[in-house]
Amino acid sequence: MSLSRSMSRVSLSTALAAALALAGCGAAGTDTPGSGGNSASGGSSQNGSGGSASGGASSGGTTGSGGKTSSGGSTASGGVTSSGGTTSSGGSTGSGGETSSGGATSSGGTSGGGGRAAGGGRTGAGGGTTSGSGGAGGGQTGAAGAGMGATRGAAGSSGGTPGKSAGCGKMPTIASSMYNNGNPIAITVGGKARRYILSVPTGYDNTKPYKLVIAWHQLDGNDKQMYSQNYYWLKDIAEVASSVIFVAPNGEKNGTPCTGNSVAESGCGWPDSSGAQIALADAVVAQVEESFCIDTTRIFAEGWSYGGSMSYRTACSRGTGATPFGVRAVAIYNGASSLSIGNCKPAVPTAMYLSHGTNDTVLSYDGGIQMAQTYAKLNGCSTFSPAKASGNHICSMAMGCMAGLPVEFCSYVGPHTGDPPKEGGSRWQPAEVWKFFSQF
């Protein structure tokens, strides 16, 4: 499936710059929405990549930046308010790292169990193929008790003991009519009516802790688009569909929550200079953890473009071991560090997967490399210089990282897109991302 493109590179840059300026975000990066993307055979739509395209959209495609936006669309009825309230993402620490005030108390994280040896055959930082080295050891032990300084347990590499959320062993408090159907769930955060979409595996078992993935949409996208695309096609993998709970928060436009009821919404993104989007993530995670059995040591985030920037912000503000929740790892597709970062300065080591197209004219390829290098340094890795693709995609693993904190960068020949060119007729990125996430 190829992504159609609706705007010229110049008009795309102008559109995002204007959107970010109105939202109070000083970044100069740009994004590119889908415009009438072709529908997948299974019904999932795609984001468009940069550049221009002529002609109408095929049926079932996503509405792009020029597409019709539902004005004043309402969120789904019967939405529930987060029982834990919202968490302020208030002041910054002396090092510039953001701290949460009034955050949830730690439930006393569990120690990670024994690690698993890394898989072999990935390209090393120096470009040579390296075999998998020793497995990651046990994870960080959570500090019990309340307080801002408490940390959640961070599971080690595969085999770590899962953390169990409040929803384990009880019936969900979110009604079954409110998820697995693409309808938004209403939630109040910071006095604003926000929303998100929730997908829970068929045959959900409340005694089994499930991984949780937060999917951040791109500029001009929305929660409904994430649902229609199976969360960047990650849920297309059978193992993922049976073991992962997904949430897709919905963005803001000019400081106002997006409310469109179509698939995608013009101008909807993630300006987060004030921490409003991190507060949304806090509230959504708290509500889902209260209702469902979540492995609190295995929460992940992913996103493309503006959504990739929001994933980077999530790693910065809610890195591994943070409260009220911490991500075990994030995946960033053709992202940029500056769009959603606000006043947060990366300081907490967190596992990170990144991919970037070598022909991206919207958000620079070198910017993607720089994000990987920032976290490679934080994670104690050796100097990281990922290989650049010239044919099929190539993935490079940083060497010498601290146990359980890998950094991987996948390069591919292609434009600014959340759905890289297929290889052998199939998507390759979802499998790479799941391979990265499932090692924990």
Buried (B, 14 or more C-beta within 10 A) or exposed (E): BBBBBBBBBEBBBEBBBEBBBEBEBEBEBBBBBBBBBBBBEEEBBBBBBBBBBEEEBEEBBBBBBBBEBBEEEEBBEEBBBBEBBBBBBEEBEEEEBBBBEBBBEBBBBBBBBEBBBBEEEBBBBEEEEBEEBEBBBBBBBBBEEEEEEBBBBBBBBBBBBBBBBBBBEEEBEBEEEBBBEBBBBBBBBBEBBBBBBBBBBEEBEBEBBBBBBBBBBBBBBBBBBBBBBBBBBBBBBEEBBEBBBBBBBBBBBEEEBBBBBBBBBBBBBBBBBBBBBBBBBBBBBBBBBBBBBBBBBBBBBBBBBBBBBBBBBBBBBBBBBBBBBBBBBBBBBBBBBBBBBBBBBBBBBBBBBBBBBBBBBBBBBEBBBEBBBBBBBBBEBBEBBBBBBEEEBBBBBBBBBBBBBBBBBBBBBBBBBBBBBEEEEEBBBBBBBBBBBBBB
